[in-house]
């Protein structure tokens, strides 16, 4: 049985996305998968520490994601990848992890270009190292000062690079001659099953699903609520919200979640704050699969997908687009979106992913 190691920043029980999907694909191919979760990649700050406590409390209320039989999750409680005592602690924790998992692996998939994961990889023997790049580490703040150097080291060491967003794909192809393979996020079969298409005549209710944290522009919700548009939220609320909204709780059964959203909402909104270049939302194809209009703030990847969604640059434009919604215009976008997502089914992604892993 082949052994595969995932080095990830997310928890296994977080909402299912590419990390868990890729791990399951390999487990289905008779691999033993070692999934090291929640490897901290950012610098330590008091605010992040408080946010982490809130996330942990929210995590305790989640239903755990199912773990396949040949998949083992490890949480080593790594600390921030900084110098001094932080580095000393992480090195000791790497020693403990390697004693548990061993050193021989067929495939290592690393999501984080930081000293912590470098210490792990340097202790291993492997046939294939993949850097699955899903963050714009060099362009965002909050990471160690040497993040660009660590990413350069990982790119040089990796056999191939995987990406998700269009921005990162173009960036990586400019940085290296190595093979760069883009895997967009998908809507899995459970989600598709829960989506019930309907005609949208007018937009009176908008929905958001996911964590409402600092990366979400809450003022967009507030503006819509002030306009008399109902705001419906599914997911984790990290702090108090100062606008009128209807909260539906956290639901990790994707079929049920999709069904609830489609039955309730006239449109979806993805309002992001701060720099989003380098991101394609993990929920993007899920949103398109609902058959509902999708309103999203402007950034590199949202503009790339403008044929399928409504991109807004400010609150006035957002309100204008919603108030002036035209069914005929949306039907064109919905038809184009339907054709687009056909090429990104879970089955096709699994086949393509496995072929890239084992390709000679």
C-alpha positions as CSV (number, residue, x, y, z in Angstrom):
1,X,0.0,0.0,0.0
2,X,1.4,3.4,-1.0
3,X,1.8,6.1,1.6
4,X,0.8,9.7,1.1
5,X,1.4,12.7,3.4
6,X,-0.7,15.9,3.4
7,X,0.7,19.0,5.2
8,X,-2.3,21.3,5.5
9,X,-3.3,24.5,7.3
10,X,-7.0,23.5,7.6
11,X,-8.7,21.2,10.1
12,X,-10.0,17.9,8.7
13,X,-13.4,18.8,10.1
14,X,-13.5,22.2,8.3
15,X,-16.0,22.5,5.4
16,X,-15.0,20.0,2.8
17,X,-12.8,21.4,0.0
18,X,-9.8,20.4,-2.0
19,X,-7.7,19.2,0.9
20,X,-10.2,16.6,2.0
21,X,-11.3,15.8,-1.5
22,X,-7.7,15.1,-2.7
23,X,-7.0,13.0,0.4
24,X,-10.2,11.0,-0.3
25,X,-9.3,10.4,-3.9
26,X,-5.9,8.9,-2.9
27,X,-7.5,6.8,-0.1
28,X,-9.9,5.4,-2.7
29,X,-6.9,4.3,-4.8
30,X,-5.7,2.0,-2.0
31,X,-3.3,4.5,-0.5
32,X,-2.7,5.0,3.2
33,X,-3.1,8.8,3.8
34,X,-1.6,10.7,6.7
35,X,-3.3,14.1,7.0
36,X,-1.5,16.6,9.2
37,X,-4.0,19.3,10.0
38,X,-3.9,22.9,11.2
39,X,-0.3,23.7,10.6
40,X,0.0,27.4,11.5
41,X,1.5,29.5,8.8
42,X,1.0,33.1,9.9
43,X,2.8,35.3,12.4
44,X,1.6,35.4,16.0
45,X,-0.6,38.4,17.0
46,X,-2.9,38.7,20.0
47,X,-5.9,39.3,17.7
48,X,-5.2,36.1,15.7
49,X,-4.9,34.3,19.0
50,X,-8.3,35.5,20.1
51,X,-9.8,34.6,16.6
52,X,-8.3,31.1,16.9
53,X,-10.0,30.6,20.2
54,X,-13.3,31.6,18.6
55,X,-12.7,29.3,15.7
56,X,-11.9,26.4,18.1
57,X,-15.2,27.0,20.0
58,X,-17.0,27.0,16.7
59,X,-15.2,23.8,15.7
60,X,-16.4,22.1,18.8
61,X,-20.0,22.6,17.6
62,X,-19.3,21.1,14.2
63,X,-20.2,17.6,13.2
64,X,-16.9,15.8,12.3
65,X,-16.3,14.9,8.7
66,X,-16.2,11.2,7.9
67,X,-12.8,9.8,7.8
68,X,-12.1,6.9,5.3
69,X,-10.6,3.7,6.7
70,X,-7.1,4.3,5.4
71,X,-6.8,7.9,6.5
72,X,-5.3,9.1,9.7
73,X,-5.5,12.7,11.0
74,X,-2.7,14.2,13.0
75,X,-2.9,17.4,15.0
76,X,0.5,18.2,16.4
77,X,-0.5,21.7,17.7
78,X,2.3,23.5,15.8
79,X,2.9,27.1,16.8
80,X,3.6,30.0,14.5
81,X,6.7,29.6,12.2
82,X,8.8,32.3,13.8
83,X,12.3,32.4,15.3
84,X,13.3,31.8,18.9
85,X,11.1,29.8,21.2
86,X,8.5,29.3,18.5
87,X,11.1,27.6,16.2
88,X,12.4,25.5,19.0
89,X,8.9,24.2,19.9
90,X,8.1,23.4,16.2
91,X,11.3,21.5,15.8
92,X,10.5,19.4,18.8
93,X,7.0,18.8,17.5
94,X,8.4,17.8,14.1
95,X,10.5,15.2,15.9
96,X,7.5,13.8,17.6
97,X,5.4,13.7,14.4
98,X,8.1,11.9,12.4
99,X,8.4,9.3,15.1
100,X,4.7,8.6,14.7
101,X,4.4,8.6,10.9
102,X,7.8,7.4,9.8
103,X,10.0,8.8,7.1
104,X,9.1,6.9,3.9
105,X,6.4,8.2,1.7
106,X,5.5,7.8,-2.0
107,X,3.8,11.2,-2.2
108,X,4.0,14.4,-0.1
109,X,1.6,17.2,-0.8
110,X,2.6,20.4,1.0
111,X,0.3,23.4,1.1
112,X,2.5,25.7,3.2
113,X,5.9,27.2,2.2
114,X,7.1,27.8,5.8
115,X,9.9,26.5,8.0
116,X,7.7,24.1,9.9
117,X,6.8,22.1,6.8
118,X,10.4,22.4,5.4
119,X,11.6,20.7,8.6
120,X,9.2,17.9,8.1
121,X,10.0,17.4,4.4
122,X,13.8,17.4,5.1
123,X,13.3,14.4,7.3
124,X,11.5,12.4,4.7
125,X,12.3,10.1,1.8
126,X,9.7,10.4,-1.0
127,X,9.2,9.8,-4.7
128,X,7.0,12.8,-5.4
129,X,6.7,16.2,-3.8
130,X,3.8,18.5,-4.8
131,X,3.4,22.1,-3.8
132,X,-0.3,22.7,-3.9
133,X,-0.4,26.5,-3.9
134,X,-3.8,27.9,-2.9
135,X,-2.7,31.2,-1.3
136,X,-0.9,34.3,-2.5
137,X,1.7,34.0,0.3
138,X,4.1,36.5,-1.3
139,X,1.4,39.1,-1.9
140,X,-0.5,39.1,1.4
141,X,0.6,40.3,4.8
142,X,0.7,38.5,8.1
143,X,3.3,35.8,7.1
144,X,6.9,35.5,8.2
145,X,9.4,37.9,6.6
146,X,11.1,35.0,4.9
147,X,7.9,33.6,3.2
148,X,9.2,34.4,-0.3
149,X,12.4,32.6,0.4
150,X,10.6,29.6,1.8
151,X,8.3,29.5,-1.2
152,X,11.2,29.7,-3.6
153,X,12.9,26.8,-1.7
154,X,9.6,24.7,-1.9
155,X,9.2,25.5,-5.7
156,X,12.8,24.4,-6.3
157,X,12.3,21.2,-4.3
158,X,8.9,20.2,-5.6
159,X,8.4,17.9,-8.6
160,X,5.3,19.8,-9.8
161,X,3.1,22.6,-8.7
162,X,-0.7,22.5,-8.3
163,X,-2.8,25.7,-8.1
164,X,-6.4,26.7,-7.8
165,X,-6.9,30.3,-8.8
166,X,-6.2,31.9,-12.2
167,X,-4.0,34.5,-10.5
168,X,-1.8,31.9,-8.8
169,X,-1.7,29.7,-11.9
170,X,-0.3,32.6,-14.0
171,X,2.0,33.7,-11.2
172,X,3.5,30.2,-10.7
173,X,4.0,29.7,-14.5
174,X,6.0,33.0,-14.5
175,X,8.1,31.8,-11.5
176,X,9.1,28.3,-12.7
177,X,9.6,26.1,-15.7
178,X,8.2,23.1,-13.8
179,X,4.8,21.7,-14.6
180,X,1.9,23.8,-13.1
181,X,-1.5,22.2,-13.0
182,X,-4.6,24.1,-12.2
183,X,-7.4,22.4,-10.2
184,X,-10.4,24.7,-9.7
185,X,-12.6,24.1,-6.7
186,X,-15.6,21.9,-7.5
187,X,-19.2,21.3,-6.4
188,X,-19.3,17.7,-5.2
189,X,-22.0,15.2,-5.9
190,X,-23.8,15.8,-2.5
191,X,-24.0,19.5,-3.2
192,X,-25.3,19.0,-6.8
193,X,-27.9,16.6,-5.5
194,X,-29.2,19.3,-3.1
195,X,-29.5,22.0,-5.7
196,X,-33.0,22.7,-6.9
197,X,-33.3,25.1,-9.8
198,X,-36.0,27.7,-9.9
199,X,-37.0,30.8,-11.8
200,X,-35.9,34.1,-10.2
201,X,-38.2,36.9,-11.1
202,X,-37.0,39.5,-8.5
203,X,-34.3,39.5,-5.8
204,X,-35.8,39.9,-2.3
205,X,-33.5,37.5,-0.4
206,X,-29.8,37.1,-0.6
207,X,-27.8,34.3,1.0
208,X,-24.2,33.8,2.3
209,X,-22.8,30.5,3.5
210,X,-19.4,30.1,5.3
211,X,-17.6,31.8,8.1
212,X,-18.4,35.5,8.7
213,X,-14.9,36.5,9.7
214,X,-12.6,39.5,9.0
215,X,-12.2,38.5,5.3
216,X,-15.9,39.1,4.7
217,X,-17.1,42.6,4.0
218,X,-19.9,42.9,6.5
219,X,-20.8,46.4,5.4
220,X,-22.1,44.9,2.1
221,X,-24.7,42.9,4.2
222,X,-25.5,46.0,6.2
223,X,-26.1,48.0,3.0
224,X,-28.5,45.4,1.6
225,X,-30.3,45.0,4.9
226,X,-30.9,48.8,5.0
227,X,-32.3,48.5,1.4
228,X,-34.9,46.1,2.7
229,X,-33.3,43.0,1.2
230,X,-33.4,40.0,3.5
231,X,-29.9,38.7,4.4
232,X,-29.7,34.9,5.2
233,X,-26.6,33.4,6.6
234,X,-25.5,29.8,7.1
235,X,-22.2,29.1,8.8
236,X,-20.0,30.3,11.7
237,X,-20.4,33.8,13.1
238,X,-17.1,35.0,14.5
239,X,-18.4,38.0,16.5
240,X,-21.5,40.1,16.7
241,X,-23.1,41.4,13.5
242,X,-24.7,44.9,13.6
243,X,-27.3,44.5,10.9
244,X,-30.6,42.7,10.4
245,X,-30.1,39.1,9.2
246,X,-31.7,35.7,9.5
247,X,-29.3,33.0,10.8
248,X,-29.8,29.4,9.8
249,X,-26.9,27.9,11.9
250,X,-24.1,25.7,10.7
251,X,-24.8,22.8,8.4
252,X,-22.0,20.5,7.2
253,X,-24.3,18.1,5.3
254,X,-23.8,19.7,1.8
255,X,-26.9,18.2,0.3
256,X,-29.1,19.6,3.0
257,X,-27.2,23.0,2.9
258,X,-27.7,23.3,-0.8
259,X,-31.3,22.4,-0.6
260,X,-32.0,25.0,2.2
261,X,-30.2,27.8,0.3
262,X,-32.0,27.1,-3.0
263,X,-35.3,26.9,-1.2
264,X,-34.8,30.2,0.6
265,X,-32.7,32.6,-1.5
266,X,-33.2,34.5,-4.7
267,X,-29.4,35.2,-5.0
268,X,-26.1,34.5,-3.4
269,X,-23.5,37.1,-2.3
270,X,-19.8,36.8,-1.8
271,X,-18.6,40.1,-0.3
272,X,-14.9,40.0,0.3
273,X,-12.7,42.5,2.1
274,X,-9.0,43.3,1.6
275,X,-6.7,41.9,-1.0
276,X,-8.2,38.9,-2.8
277,X,-5.8,38.6,-5.7
278,X,-4.7,35.0,-5.5
279,X,-8.0,33.6,-4.4
280,X,-10.8,31.8,-6.1
281,X,-13.4,31.1,-3.4
282,X,-13.7,27.4,-2.6
283,X,-17.5,27.9,-2.8
284,X,-17.4,29.5,-6.3
285,X,-18.6,26.4,-8.3
286,X,-21.0,25.5,-5.6
287,X,-22.6,28.9,-6.0
288,X,-22.8,28.5,-9.8
289,X,-24.3,25.0,-9.4
290,X,-27.3,26.5,-7.5
291,X,-28.6,28.2,-10.6
292,X,-29.0,31.4,-8.5
293,X,-27.5,34.8,-9.4
294,X,-24.2,35.3,-7.7
295,X,-23.0,38.8,-6.7
296,X,-19.3,39.1,-5.8
297,X,-16.8,41.8,-5.0
298,X,-14.2,42.6,-7.7
299,X,-10.8,40.9,-7.7
300,X,-8.6,39.1,-10.2
301,X,-10.5,35.8,-10.3
302,X,-14.0,37.2,-10.0
303,X,-13.3,39.3,-13.0
304,X,-12.1,36.2,-14.9
305,X,-15.5,34.6,-14.3
306,X,-17.6,37.7,-15.1
307,X,-19.5,35.8,-17.8
308,X,-21.2,33.7,-15.1
309,X,-21.5,36.1,-12.1
310,X,-22.2,39.7,-11.3
311,X,-19.1,41.6,-10.2
312,X,-19.5,44.8,-8.3
313,X,-16.9,47.4,-7.4
314,X,-18.8,49.4,-4.7
315,X,-21.9,49.2,-2.7
316,X,-23.9,51.5,-5.0
317,X,-23.1,49.3,-7.9
318,X,-24.1,46.2,-5.8
319,X,-27.5,47.7,-5.0
320,X,-28.0,48.9,-8.5
321,X,-27.3,45.5,-10.0
322,X,-29.7,43.7,-7.5
323,X,-32.4,46.3,-8.0
324,X,-32.1,46.2,-11.7
325,X,-31.9,42.4,-12.0
326,X,-33.2,41.2,-15.4
327,X,-34.3,37.6,-15.8
328,X,-33.3,37.4,-19.4
329,X,-29.8,38.6,-18.8
330,X,-29.4,36.2,-15.9
331,X,-30.6,33.2,-18.0
332,X,-27.7,33.8,-20.4
333,X,-25.3,33.8,-17.5
334,X,-26.9,30.7,-16.0
335,X,-26.7,28.8,-19.3
336,X,-23.0,29.8,-19.7
337,X,-22.3,28.8,-16.1
338,X,-24.0,25.4,-16.6
339,X,-21.7,24.7,-19.5
340,X,-18.7,25.9,-17.6
341,X,-19.2,23.6,-14.5
342,X,-19.8,20.5,-16.6
343,X,-16.1,20.2,-17.0
344,X,-15.5,20.2,-13.3
345,X,-17.5,17.3,-11.9
346,X,-16.1,15.4,-8.9
347,X,-15.6,12.3,-11.0
348,X,-13.7,14.1,-13.7
349,X,-11.6,15.9,-11.1
350,X,-10.7,12.7,-9.3
351,X,-9.6,11.0,-12.5
352,X,-7.5,14.0,-13.6
353,X,-6.0,14.4,-10.1
354,X,-5.0,10.7,-9.8
355,X,-3.5,10.7,-13.3
356,X,-1.3,13.8,-12.4
357,X,-0.1,12.0,-9.3
358,X,0.9,8.8,-10.9
359,X,1.9,10.2,-14.3
360,X,5.4,9.1,-15.2
